[in-house]
Amino acid sequence: MTKKVLYLLGIAFTILLGTWLQYSFCCKTCNENKSVNNETKQIEVEIEKPKTNESTSPTSGFSFTTETSSFKTIDNFLFLSSDFNLLLPISDSINLGIEQLKSSLINSTSKFKINGSYTSEEENNSIFPDLGIARATSVKNYLISKGIPENKLSVSSSLANNPIKIGDTLTNSISYSLSSKISTTENISNNWESVKKEINSNPLRLYFNTGQSKISLTQAEKDKLGQIINYINNVSDSKILITGHTDNTTGPNNTNEYYSAKRAEFAKEYLVTNGISANKIVTQGKTASMPIADNNSEEGRAKNRRAEISIQ
């Protein structure tokens, strides 16, 4: 074998040896480092996942336990902050629970109590004394629309201790319980006739300018209306009576009749919009026949242009 051939074989052997050494000591180390880095990243991802789960933990939902059955879902009625209108659509799980509740209450001696909560930071734009009662009434009306008898339902309110919000939506502003049905003795102790007498001797008065039908309730007026609503919710077959009145200002034929009836109907529409059942309200117009002030002065006429809300 010539020296030239031996020289070439030596060069080839050196190249092969160098390639093997590079793979053994460099590439293997790089692959091991990559494997370690991938494992580290995987560990970091696995550490972060529980934090996401903690921030989306379920809240209390629509639930009940009666003498014959029980039901629970994490879904609940939802409301926007400072609002009392139900956010639609209502979930299928809630509607399923309502059907079961309806069957359970048929032979039950208890009432299903709906408690609405509110926060001190929210603005109450309803006709009710607080947003909690307004929200509970909205839920009550929905249950009635699904066939649950009104006499099987009651409402209450409370200041929220732990409001839970997703964006501007409150997810836990309604809670539920079962209460004993009010007995005849308890009805007597509540003295509803005294409440009716007190309200009717000093009805809630809403004032109007000539030719206008505008309503603005103060907190004191909301509290009185709350007493009236509480009465009709607890006394069977009772109704709210709204009577429209005018001053003695003359005008085209039937002006006073028109405005007295319109004021009563507008007040009714306002109550219905705020969650009072239309079949619980009776209206009438009395024109200028029942003044409460002197119609010879502008101040007196302004007091006579009114709608009065009482108990029938």
LOVEXMAR-791364 format. One record per atom (N, C-alpha, C): residue in three letters; x, y, z. Coordinates in pm, whole numbers, plus 50000, padded with zeros to 5 digits. Layout:
<zakols>
AlaXYZ/...
</zakols>
This chain:
<zakols>
Met500874988150000/Met500005000050000/Met500895012250000/Thr500595021749913/Thr501465033449897/Thr501265043050013/Lys502225051650031/Lys502145061750139/Lys500955071150118/Lys500625073649993/Lys499515082849965/Lys498195077050014/Val498015063749991/Val496775057350034/Val496685057250186/Leu497825054250253/Leu497835054250399/Leu497515068150456/Tyr498005078150390/Tyr497765091950434/Tyr496275095250427/Leu495635091250317/Leu494215093950300/Leu493365086250402/Leu493755073550430/Leu493025065850529/Leu493145072150667/Gly494295077850698/Gly494475084450829/Gly493575096650843/Ile493485104150734/Ile492605116150738/Ile491155111950760/Ala490695101350689/Ala489305096650703/Ala489035091850845/Phe490015084450903/Phe489845079451040/Phe489735090951140/Thr490555101151119/Thr490525112951209/Thr489165119951204/Ile488595121151082/Ile487295127851067/Ile486205119951138/Leu486225106351118/Leu485215098051181/Leu485315098451332/Leu486555098051383/Leu486745098951528/Leu486255112151585/Gly486525123051515/Gly486085136251561/Gly484565137551564/Thr483935131651461/Thr482465132151455/Thr481855124451572/Trp482415112651601/Trp481895104551712/Trp482065111451847/Leu483225117651867/Leu483495124751993/Leu482555136752010/Gln482295144051902/Gln481405155651909/Gln479995151451948/Tyr479515140451887/Tyr478165135651919/Tyr478065130952063/Ser479125123952108/Ser479085118152242/Ser479115128652351/Phe479885138952333/Phe480105148552442/Phe479365161852425/Cys478995165552308/Cys478345178552286/Cys476845177252261/Cys476495169552159/Cys475075168652122/Cys474245162052230/Lys474825151552293/Lys474095144752400/Lys473805154052516/Thr474825162252548/Thr474645172152657/Thr473575182352623/Cys473585186752496/Cys472575196452453/Cys471175190552464/Asn471045177852422/Asn469725171352428/Asn469255169952571/Glu470205166552663/Glu469845165352803/Glu469395178752861/Asn470075189652821/Asn469695203152868/Asn468305206852819/Lys468065203452690/Lys466745206452636/Lys465655198952711/Ser465965186152744/Ser464995178052817/Ser464725183952954/Val465775188453022/Val465625194753153/Val464795207453143/Asn465085215753039/Asn464335228253022/Asn462855225552996/Asn462585215252912/Asn461195211952884/Asn460465207353009/Glu461165199353092/Glu460565194753217/Glu460295206453310/Thr461225216153313/Thr461045228053398/Thr459835236153354/Lys459715237853220/Lys458575245453170/Lys457265238253201/Gln457295224953188/Gln456095217253217/Gln455705218653363/Ile456705218553451/Ile456445220253594/Ile455855233953622/Glu456385244253552/Glu455885257853574/Glu454425258953531/Val454075252653419/Val452685252853373/Val451765245953473/Glu452215234653523/Glu451395227153618/Glu451215234653749/Ile452155243153786/Ile452045251053908/Ile451025262153892/Glu450905267553769/Glu450015278853745/Glu448545274753734/Lys448265262353696/Lys446875258153673/Lys445975259453795/Pro446415255353915/Pro445535256654032/Pro445095270854058/Lys445925280954023/Lys445545294854046/Lys444335298353963/Thr444285293453837/Thr443125296053752/Thr441875289453808/Asn442015277253858/Asn440855270253914/Asn440325277354037/Glu441185283054118/Glu440755289754240/Glu439935302254209/Ser440265309154102/Ser439575321654070/Ser438215319254008/Thr437935306753965/Thr436635304053902/Thr435845293753982/Ser435995293754112/Ser435285284054195/Ser433795286654192/Pro432935276354195/Pro431485277954183/Pro430895285054303/Thr429765291954281/Thr429065298954388/Thr427775291454419/Ser427115295254528/Ser425845288954564/Ser424805292154459/Gly423865282954437/Gly422895284954332/Gly421475282154377/Phe420605279054282/Phe419205276354309/Phe419085262654375/Ser418525262354495/Ser418435249654568/Ser417265249854664/Phe416795237954702/Phe415735236854802/Phe415695222554855/Thr415115221154973/Thr414845207955031/Thr413465208555095/Thr412535200855042/Thr411175200255096/Thr410975186855168/Glu409745184555213/Glu409445172155281/Glu409585159955190/Thr409485162055058/Thr409465150754965/Thr410645150154869/Ser411365161254850/Ser412465160954754/Ser413455172154781/Ser414585171454710/Ser415595181954720/Ser416205184054583/Phe416775195954564/Phe417355199454434/Phe418455209854457/Lys419505209154375/Lys420575219054385/Lys421305220254252/Thr421545232554211/Thr422365235354094/Thr423225247554125/Ile424405248254062/Ile425275259954086/Ile424755272254012/Asp423825270353916/Asp423245281653844/Asp422295289353936/Asn422225302353916/Asn421335310653997/Asn420785321853910/Phe419765328853960/Phe419265340753893/Phe420315351653902/Leu420535358653791/Leu421595368653783/Leu421015382653768/Phe421725392453825/Phe421315406453816/Phe422545415153791/Leu422345425853717/Leu423385435953704/Leu423425444353831/Ser424575450053859/Ser424715458753975/Ser423735470453963/Ser423065474054075/Ser422085485054081/Ser420865482553993/Asp420545469753966/Asp419375466553884/Asp418615454953947/Phe417335453853914/Phe416485443453972/Phe415805434953866/Asn416155436953739/Asn415575429153631/Asn416375416353609/Leu415685405053594/Leu416365392353571/Leu417155392853441/Leu418385387653445/Leu419155386153323/Leu418705373353253/Leu418295374753128/Leu417805363453050/Leu418855358652951/Pro418805345952909/Pro417805335952945/Pro418105329453080/Ile417065323853141/Ile417235316153265/Ile417755302253227/Ser418715296953302/Ser419355284353265/Ser418365272753270/Asp418635262553188/Asp417775250653185/Asp417755243453319/Ser418885243653390/Ser418935236753519/Ser418005243353621/Ile417915256553619/Ile416985263453710/Ile415545260053674/Asn415225260453546/Asn413855257053505/Asn413495242753541/Leu414465233653532/Leu414235219853574/Leu413935219353724/Gly414705226953803/Gly414465227453947/Gly413125233353981/Ile412685243353905/Ile411375249653931/Ile410245239653911/Glu410355231453807/Glu409335221153784/Glu409275211253900/Gln410435207653953/Gln410465198554068/Gln409925205354192/Leu410235218254209/Leu409735225754324/Leu408215226754319/Lys407685229154201/Lys406225230254186/Lys405525217454231/Ser406075205954194/Ser405495193154235/Ser405625191054385/Ser406765195454440/Ser407015193354583/Ser406115201754672/Leu405735213754624/Leu404945222954706/Leu403455220154704/Ile403005211254614/Ile401565208754601/Ile400945204254733/Asn401575194554797/Asn401045189154922/Asn401845193755044/Ser402655203855027/Ser403485208655137/Ser402745219155219/Thr403045219755347/Thr402465230055434/Thr403405241855451/Ser404495241755377/Ser405515252255390/Ser405465262155274/Lys406155273255295/Lys406325283255190/Lys407785283555145/Phe407985286255017/Phe409315287654962/Phe409725302254975/Lys410755304855055/Lys411175318455083/Lys412325322654993/Ile412175334054929/Ile413185339454838/Ile413805351854903/Asn415085351554928/Asn415765362954989/Asn416675369754887/Gly416455382654868/Gly417295390454778/Gly418275398854858/Ser419515399354814/Ser420525407354884/Ser420955419254798/Tyr421545428954862/Tyr422005441054794/Tyr423195446554872/Thr423955455454809/Thr425095461654875/Thr424795476454900/Ser425495482054996/Ser425275496255030/Ser425765505454920/Glu426615500354830/Glu427135508754722/Glu426175509654603/Glu425195500654597/Glu424285500454483/Glu423225511454494/Glu422785516154379/Glu421715526254373/Glu420385519354352/Asn419415522554438/Asn418095516454430/Asn417185524654339/Asn416995519954216/Asn416115526854121/Asn414745520154112/Ser414435511254205/Ser413145504454204/Ser412145512154290/Ile410895507154294/Ile409875513254380/Ile409895507154520/Phe410725497054540/Phe410755489854666/Phe411705496554765/Pro411535493654894/Pro412415500054994/Pro413885497254972/Asp414235485354915/Asp415625482354885/Asp415685472954766/Leu416875471654706/Leu417045463254588/Leu416855448454618/Gly417105444454742/Gly416935430454778/Gly415495425854759/Ile414555433754810/Ile413135430554794/Ile412755431054646/Ala413285440754573/Ala412975441954430/Ala413445429454354/Arg414655424754385/Arg415185412854318/Arg414405400254356/Ala414095398954485/Ala413325387254530/Ala411945387154464/Thr411345398854447/Thr410035399754383/Thr410125395854236/Ser411205399754168/Ser411385395754029/Ser411475380654016/Val412205374254107/Val412295359554106/Val410945353454137/Lys410235359154235/Lys408915354154272/Lys407965354754151/Asn407965365754080/Asn407085366953964/Asn407435356753856/Tyr408725353753842/Tyr409135343653743/Tyr408625329753785/Leu408725326653914/Leu408225313753962/Leu406725312653943/Ile406005323653967/Ile404555323753945/Ile404235321153798/Ser405045327353708/Ser404815325453565/Ser405045310953523/Lys405795303453605/Lys406075289353577/Lys405075280153646/Gly404055285853710/Gly402975277853765/Gly403005275353914/Ile403935281453986/Ile403965279654132/Ile402965289454194/Pro402045284854278/Pro401035293754338/Pro401675304854420/Glu401105316754411/Glu401655328254484/Glu401615326054634/Asn400595319154683/Asn400475317154828/Asn401495307254883/Lys402305301354793/Lys403375292454836/Lys404735299554839/Leu404735312454811/Leu405985319954799/Leu405995331854894/Ser407175335154946/Ser407355347255026/Ser408705353354992/Val408865366155022/Val410115373154988/Val410665380355111/Ser411975382355109/Ser412655389955214/Ser413915396055153/Ser414635403955232/Ser415875410155181/Ser416905411055291/Ser418165412655251/Ser419255414255347/Ser420415421455280/Leu421245427755361/Leu422445434355312/Leu423505423755287/Ala424125424055170/Ala425065413555132/Ala426355414355213/Asn426805402755263/Asn428075402055334/Asn429225398455241/Asn428955390355141/Asn430015385855050/Asn429535385854905/Pro429235397554849/Pro428765397954709/Pro429835392654615/Ile429415384354520/Ile430325378754421/Ile429915384154284/Lys430865390154214/Lys430575396354085/Lys431485390753978/Ile430935388953859/Ile431715386153739/Ile431495397953647/Gly432485406553637/Gly432295419153566/Gly431325427753645/Asp430175431053583/Asp429155439153650/Asp427945430653688/Thr428085417353686/Thr426975408253714/Thr427115401953851/Leu426065403053932/Leu426025396754064/Leu425545382354048/Thr426305372754104/Thr425995358654086/Thr425385352054208/Asn425385358954322/Asn424865352454444/Asn423935361654523/Ser423135369654452/Ser422255379154520/Ser420905373354560/Ile420655360554530/Ile419405353954568/Ile419735341054643/Ser419085339054758/Ser419205326654833/Ser417795321654869/Tyr417715309154916/Tyr416415302754931/Tyr416335294855061/Ser415125293655113/Ser414885285455231/Ser413415281555233/Leu413085272355322/Leu411705268055338/Leu411205272855473/Ser410065279455476/Ser409535284655602/Ser408155278755629/Ser407775278255755/Ser406465273055791/Ser405385282255740/Lys404275276355698/Lys403165284255650/Lys402555292555762/Ile402225305055732/Ile401695314055835/Ile400355308855886/Ser400225307656015/Ser398985302556074/Ser397995313856098/Thr396755310056132/Thr395735320056160/Thr396135328656279/Thr396745322456380/Thr397185329756498/Thr398225340256463/Glu399165336356375/Glu400195345856334/Glu399605357256253/Asn398585354056171/Asn397935364656095/Asn397295374856187/Ile396655369956294/Ile396035378956390/Ile397085387656459/Ser398205381356497/Ser399265388756566/Ser399865399556477/Asn399915397056347/Asn400435407256256/Asn399485419156242/Asn398215416956277/Asn397225427656279/Asn397145435056146/Trp396875427456042/Trp396845433355909/Trp395735443855893/Glu394645442155965/Glu393575452155954/Glu394035465756004/Ser394865465856106/Ser395415478556155/Ser396325484956051/Val397085476555981/Val397955481655874/Val397115487955765/Lys396055481155724/Lys395175486355619/Lys394535499555662/Lys394065500255786/Lys393425512455835/Lys394415524055837/Glu395635521255878/Glu396655531755884/Glu397015536855745/Ile397185527655650/Ile397535531555513/Ile396415539555449/Asn395185534955463/Asn394065541555397/Asn393715555155458/Ser394075557055585/Ser393845570155645/Ser394915580255602/Asn396045575155553/Asn397115583755505/Asn397785576955386/Pro397085576755271/Pro397585569255155/Pro398845575455097/Leu399525567555016/Leu400695572654944/Leu400205581854833/Arg400665594354836/Arg400215604154736/Arg401335607454639/Leu401015606654510/Leu401955610254405/Leu401395622454334/Tyr402215632854322/Tyr401735645654270/Tyr402135647654124/Phe401265654754050/Phe401455657053908/Phe401225671653874/Asn401915676453773/Asn401625689553716/Asn400475688253617/Thr399815699353586/Thr398695699153493/Thr399125693353359/Gly398385683353311/Gly398675677453182/Gly399865667853182/Gln400435664853298/Gln401595656053305/Gln401315644153394/Ser402085633553371/Ser401955621553452/Ser403345616153482/Lys404015622253578/Lys405385618253612/Lys405445613653757/Ile406285603753781/Ile406395598053915/Ile407845598453961/Ser408055602854082/Ser409385602554144/Ser409195599654292/Leu409685588054336/Leu409465583754474/Leu410655586954563/Thr410365592454680/Thr411395594254782/Thr411565581154858/Gln412585580254943/Gln412785568055020/Gln411615565755116/Ala411075576555174/Ala409925575155264/Ala408715569655189/Glu408505574055064/Glu407405568954983/Glu407625554254946/Lys408865550554919/Lys409175536554890/Lys408895527755012/Asp409205532955130/Asp408935525355253/Asp407435523055272/Lys406635533455245/Lys405175531955259/Lys404635522355155/Leu405135523355032/Leu404705514054929/Leu405105499754966/Gly406255498355031/Gly406675485255078/Gly405685479355176/Gln405105487655264/Gln404075482955358/Gln402835478155284/Ile402445485555180/Ile401275481855101/Ile401505468455030/Ile402695466954970/Ile403015454654899/Ile403075442854997/Asn403625445355115/Asn403705434855216/Asn402305430255257/Tyr401395439655264/Tyr399995436355299/Tyr399375427255193/Ile399455431155066/Ile398785423254962/Ile399485409754942/Asn400765408854982/Asn401455396054972/Asn401045386355082/Asn400455391555189/Asn400115383155304/Asn398625381455327/Val397805389955269/Val396355389255289/Val395695384755159/Ser395055373455164/Ser394445367655044/Ser393405376854983/Asp393375377354850/Asp392375384754773/Asp392455399954791/Ser393495404954856/Ser393635419554871/Ser394245425454744/Lys393975438254723/Lys394485445054603/Lys394925459354637/Ile395805464454552/Ile396215478554561/Ile395175486854487/Leu394725497654550/Leu393775506754487/Leu394485519854451/Ile394445523554323/Ile395045536254278/Ile393925545354229/Thr393815556954291/Thr392765566454256/Thr393385579254202/Gly392955583254081/Gly393455595554020/Gly392565607354053/His393165619054077/His392435631354112/His392975642954029/Thr392125653154011/Thr392535665253940/Thr392155677454024/Asp392625689153978/Asp392135701654038/Asp390835705453965/Asn390325717653988/Asn389055721553926/Asn389265730453804/Thr390465729853746/Thr390745737953628/Thr389825733953514/Thr389185743953452/Thr388265741053343/Thr389025739553212/Gly388445732653118/Gly389075730652988/Gly388095723652898/Pro388585717552789/Pro387705710152698/Pro386935699352772/Asn385865694852712/Asn385045684452775/Asn385875672152812/Asn385575666652928/Asn386205654252977/Asn387675655653013/Thr388205667753021/Thr389625669253055/Thr389915663453192/Asn389125667153292/Asn389365662153427/Asn389165647053436/Glu388135642053368/Glu387905627653368/Glu389095620353305/Tyr389575626353194/Tyr390695620153122/Tyr391955619853210/Tyr392285631253270/Tyr393535631753346/Tyr393465623853477/Ser392315623553541/Ser392235615653664/Ser392415600853634/Ala391795596053524/Ala391955582053487/Ala393375579253439/Lys393935588953363/Lys395275586953310/Lys396305586153422/Arg396165594453522/Arg397115594253633/Arg397065580953707/Ala395855575853727/Ala395725562953793/Ala396335551653708/Glu396095551753579/Glu396625541553490/Glu398145542553477/Phe398655555053475/Phe400105556853465/Phe400785551553590/Ala400185554153706/Ala400755549053831/Ala400725533853831/Lys399635528053778/Lys399545513353770/Lys400645507953680/Glu400815514053564/Glu401845509553470/Glu403225510353533/Tyr403455520853610/Tyr404735522653678/Tyr404985511353778/Leu403955507553854/Leu404095496753951/Leu404305483353881/Val403565481053773/Val403705468553699/Val405105467253640/Thr405605478253585/Thr406965478253529/Thr407995474853634/Asn407695478253758/Asn408625475753868/Asn408345462553941/Gly407515454053883/Gly407405440553936/Gly406125437154010/Ile405135446354017/Ile403865443154083/Ile402915437253980/Ser402255426254015/Ser401335419653922/Ser400155428653889/Ala399835429553762/Ala398735438153718/Ala397405433953780/Asn397225420853802/Asn395955416153859/Asn395825419254008/Lys396865425354065/Lys396815429554205/Lys396455444354218/Ile396165451054107/Ile395955465554109/Ile394605469154048/Val393875477854116/Val392605483254068/Val392755498454056/Thr392245504353946/Thr392355518853927/Thr390965525053913/Gln390905537953947/Gln389685545753929/Gln390045560553922/Gly389185568253855/Gly389375582753846/Gly388265590053918/Lys388615599854001/Lys387615607354080/Lys387535621954038/Thr388165625753929/Thr388195639653879/Thr388525649253994/Ala387735659954006/Ala387995670054109/Ala387045668754227/Ser386415657154241/Ser385365655554341/Ser385865653754484/Met387175651054500/Met387705648454634/Met388975656654659/Pro388855670054662/Pro390045678354684/Pro390575676954827/Ile391875678454842/Ile392495678454975/Ile393055692255009/Ala392895701854915/Ala393385715454938/Ala392475725154862/Asp392675738054886/Asp391855748654827/Asp392185750254679/Asn391195748254592/Asn391415749754449/Asn391505764254404/Asn391345773854494/Asn391415787954458/Asn392845793254455/Ser393805784954496/Ser395215789154491/Ser396005779054408/Glu397105783754349/Glu397935774754269/Glu398535763754354/Glu398915767354477/Glu399475757454568/Glu398445746554600/Gly397215750654623/Gly396155741154652/Gly395845732254533/Arg395785738354414/Arg395505730454294/Arg396615720154268/Ala397855723854295/Ala398975714554276/Ala398835702354367/Lys398355704554489/Lys398155693254581/Lys397005684254538/Asn396035690254470/Asn394875682354427/Asn395155674054302/Arg396175677854224/Arg396555669954107/Arg397435658354154/Arg396805646854175/Arg397525636054242/Arg396925622354208/Ala397685612154244/Ala397165598354246/Ala397435593054387/Glu396465586254442/Glu396595580754577/Glu396635565554569/Ile397605559754640/Ile397765545254643/Ile397405540254782/Ser396395531554786/Ser395925526354913/Ser395605511354897/Ile394885505854993/Ile394525491754990/Ile393015490554973/Gln392595482554878/Gln391155480954852/Gln390495472254959/
</zakols>
